[in-house]
Amino acid sequence: MITAEQHEKLRGWFAGRLPDDLFESLGEVTVDREEITVVGRIPEPRLAESASDAEREAAVGSRIQEFRERTRDARVAVAREAEHRFGKKVSWGVECGGERALFTHVAAPVMTRLRQPQRQVLDTLIAAGVARSRSEALAWCVRLVERHADDWLTELRDSLEHVQRVRAQGPDGPELQDTTPPTDNPTDPSAEASDEAPTDTPDGRPADN
């Protein structure tokens, strides 16, 4: 978790560093322990008013793909700087014509120990065909909680931010600068240009590109 002020500084850094012609506007900048995700809005394709839903869907999909290919070099350059500065991988996404698409992003494994009743929940999801493995079933459960507990999670995050602000005011509190101190070792260049590099999910399957 980071404070609201730290998040604003992070968003401001990207707003100032992104090329003016990259996005129509900067949408969301989200961050966790492993990753910063930057989502921007791009113009939707111009179509006739009589265009069908299928035509609109195909046009938006091709516009997103065109943006991804055309801006890859510029995005990789920004990601290199951000990864060195903040010590986290950078992922990208766009919003276009009401559609939201995330490019290759980090799928971080999360290890946990579950007792039999919790394992039975996961096994039931597998048996019902909702998931193919326990790790996929666990991810499904997290998405379900995220979808139906937005208000509670938002209140919880706000409470955590308040605690961190109070701690920061103490004599040993950290200065509110970068989200994470700069790393001494720059990210491996082969890993920085990761827009096309697939990331394995916790159960070993390739992540979506």
N, C-alpha and C positions, 0 to 999 in steps of 0.2 A: 504493500500500500504506500502511496505517496500523498502528500497533502495537496489541497486545492491549489495553493500557490505554486508548488513544484510542478503540478500538471499544467498550469497556465504558462509557466516559463518554458516547459517542454513544447507546448503547442506554439508558443511565440517563436521558439527557435526554428521550428519547421515552417511557420508562416513566413519568416524572414529569409530562410535558406532556399525554399522551393523556387524554381524558375517561375516568373510571372505567367508564362504561357503553358504551364504544366496542367493545372486544374482551372476550371471555371471558378471554383471556390473551394476552400479547404473545409471538409466536412468534419470528421472525427479524428482525434488522436488519442488512442487508448494505450495503456502500458500495464504490464505486470512484471514479474521477476525475470522472465526470459525474453520478452518481445515488446516492441513498439509497433503498433499497427496504425498506418496513416491511410485514411479514406478521403478521397476528394470527389467533387462533382464534375462531370464532363457534359458537354452539350449533347442532347439527344438528337438523333438524325431527323432531318426534315422529310416528312412524308405527307402524302395527300390525305385530306380529311377522310377520304373513303377507304383508306388502307385498312386491311383486315388485321385482326389480333395476331395472326400468324406472321404477317408481313412485319408488323411492328416488333414482335419478339425477335425475328431474325435480324432486323436492322439494328436493334439495340445490341444484340449479341455480337454482331460483326463490328459495331462501333467500339465496343469494349475491347475486342481482340486487336483492332487497329491501334487503339491507344496503347495497349500493353506492348505491342511490338515497336511502335514508333518512339516511345518514351523510355525504353529500357535503359539506354546508356545514361540518361539524365537521372533516372531514379537510382541506379546503382551508384553513381557518384555521390548523391546525397546520403544514401545508405552507408557508404564507407565512412563518411565524416561522422554521422550520427552513431554508428556502432563503436567507433573509436572514442567518441566523446562520452557516451552514456553506458557503454559496456553491454548493450543489448542488440539482438538481431532486429532488423527493420523489415516489416512486411507491408504490402500495399493492397489497396482496394479502391474501387470506384463505385459511384452511384450514377446511373444514367437512365432517364426515362422511367423512374420508379423502380428500377432493378438495381440490386446491390450485388457486386461480385468481388470476392477476395482472391488475390493471386496466391501463389505458393506461400504458405506460412508455417510457423513452427507448430508441431504437434508434440508437446512435451509429455513424456511418460510420468505418471504419478503413481507411486507405490503405496499400498495401504494393506492393512490386515482386517479381515472381516470375519465375524463369527457366523455360525451356521445360518441363523435366520436371515442375515444380510446376503449370504451366498445364495440362499434359496430364492431370494428376489431376483438376483442376476440370472440364475439358472432357469427361472420361470420365463424371463424375457427371451432367453435363448431358445427354450422349447417352443415358445409361441412364434418364433421367427422374427421377433423384433430386432434381435442382435445375433451376431454370429460367434461371439466370444464374450467372456466375462468383462474384459477391458472395454469392449464396444458397448456392452450393456451398462457398465458404470458410466461411460460417457453419455449415454442416452439419459440416464437418471439425472446427471448434472444439468443437461440441457432442459429437462422437464422442470427442475427446480428453478432454473434461471428464467424460464418462461412464465411460471406461475407465482413467483415470489419476488417480482421486481421491486415492489414498494418496500418490502422488508429488507431486501439486500441493499437497497439505496440508503435506507435509514441506518443500517449497520455500517456501511462504508462511511457515512457522514460522522457517525460516532467515533470510528477509528481515526478519521482525520482530525477530529477535535482532540483526541488523546495525543496524537503526534504533535499537534501545534503546542499543546501545553508542555510536553516534554522538551520541545525545541526551545522554549523560553527559559529553561533551567540553565544553570551555570555551565553545564557540560553539553548543552544541546548543540546538535550539528547545524551548520549554516545552511540555509535553504538556497542551494545552488543547483547543480546538475542533479538529475534523478539518481545517478550512480557515479561515484568518482571515476575519472578517466582511468582506463586500464593501461598498464605499462606495456603490455604486449598487444599490438594492433591485431585485429581480427585477421585470420588467414585470408589473403586476397581471393583464393579460390572459393572460400565460403561466403565472402561478401557479395559476390555477384550471384546471389542465390535465387533470383527471380524464377529461374526455370528448374532449379534443383529440387527434386521431390524429397519430402521428408516423411519418414516412416511413422505410422501411427503406433500407439502402444502395443497393438497386437501384431505388428510387423507388416501391415498393408501400406502401400504407398498413399500419401496424402493427395488430395485433389490439387491440380495445378491451376 
